[in-house]
Amino acid sequence: MTTKTNNYGIGIYYRVYKNLGKGFYFFGEAGAGYNGSSTSTKDSTGIKLSTGSGYGGNIYLTPGIAYKISKKFFLELSIPQLFSAVYSSTTTKTGGSIIVGSTDQYYVNANINSNPLNSFGIGFRLVL
């Protein structure tokens, strides 16, 4: 049996910085994304057993702190997403194009954890 899966996605974000003084900045990032996938399963003789496809999208809001190391280099610490909303849909068909499974999922997440350092990101920004 052979399974082939293709995934793709695209996203965009917008980030705003607020100067806190002495090289420190607070930032807020809002973003959105779209993703899709397709799957095909064949038996050992090459006969298609099933196909599947899926797509979805998300939006999010993430805060963080940045420190200006030099004129063009910033060290950044992002705190876990404060808010996210996600939608996804998948469909699976047999070789005869009969739908055997279909799901739609929606969820909204608000992260108000008392310890924001449980899951954070460290990165850098280079200004060209």
N, C-alpha and C positions, 0 to 999 in steps of 0.2 A: 504494500500500500504506500502511495506517495501523496503527500499533502504539500500544496504550494500556497503561500499566503503573501499578499501584497498589502502594505500599509502606507498611508500618506497622511500628511497633515500640514496645516498652515496656521500661523498665529500672528497676532499683532499686540503690542502693548504701548502704553503711554506712561511716562514717568515724570514726576514733578519733584524738584529739590527745593528745600527751604534751609537757608543758612542759619545755623545755630551759634556760630562764632568759633574762633580759634581753629578753623579747618574742619569742623564737624558740620554735617548736613543731615537732615531728616528727609526721607523720600517716601513717596507713595506711588505705587504702580498699579494701574488698572489694565487688564488685558482680556483678550478673547481668542478662542481658537476653534478650528474645525478639523476633524479627522475622519478618515474613511478606511475601509479595508475590504478585501475580497479573498475568499479561500476556495480552493478546489481540491477534492480528494479523488484519486484514481486507484483502482486495484492494480495488481501486478501485470495484468494484460493490457492496461491502458484504458479500461472502461471507466468512465466517470461515475463515481458513486454518489457524490454530493457536491453542492456548491453553497457558498454563503457570502453574505455581504453585510456590511455595517457602516454606520456613520454616526457622527455626534458632534456636539459643540460644548464649549464651556466659557464662562466668564469668571473673573476673579479680581480680588483686591488684596495687595500685599504691601506692608510697610517695611521700612528699613532705615539703617543709619549708615552714612558714608563718612570717611575721613580722607581729606585731601593730603596725600603724601608729597606730591609735587604739582606743578602747574598742569600737567597732563595725565596724572596717575592718581586714582582714587581706590582705596580699599573699602569694600562694602560688606555689610552684614544685614541679611534679610531675615525678618521674623516670619514665622509661618503665616500663611494666608489667613486674613481676617474673615473673608467671605469668598465662597465659590458656589456656582450653580452649574450643573452638568445635565446634559441630555444625551442619551445614546439609543440607537435602534439597530437590531440585528435580525437577519432572516436566514434560514437554512432550508435548502431544497434538495430533494433526492435527484438522481440522474434523470428521472422523468419529469423534472420541473414541478414536482408536487411539494408544496410548502409543508415541512415537517416541524418547523419551529420558528417562532417570531417573538421578539421581546422588545419592549420599550421601557427605558428607565429614566427617571428624573430624580435628582436629589439636590438639595441645598445644604451647604455646610457653613456654619458660623463658628469660628475658632476663638473661643474666649477662655482658653486655658490659663490657669493661674501662673504657669511657668512657661513663658514664651521661648526659653532656651532649650526646651525638649527637642525641638526640630528647627534648626535655623540653617541658613546658607551663607557661605563666605565666598566672596568673589572680588573682582576688580573691574574697574572701568578705565579704559585708555582713551583719552580725548585726542583725536587727530587734527 
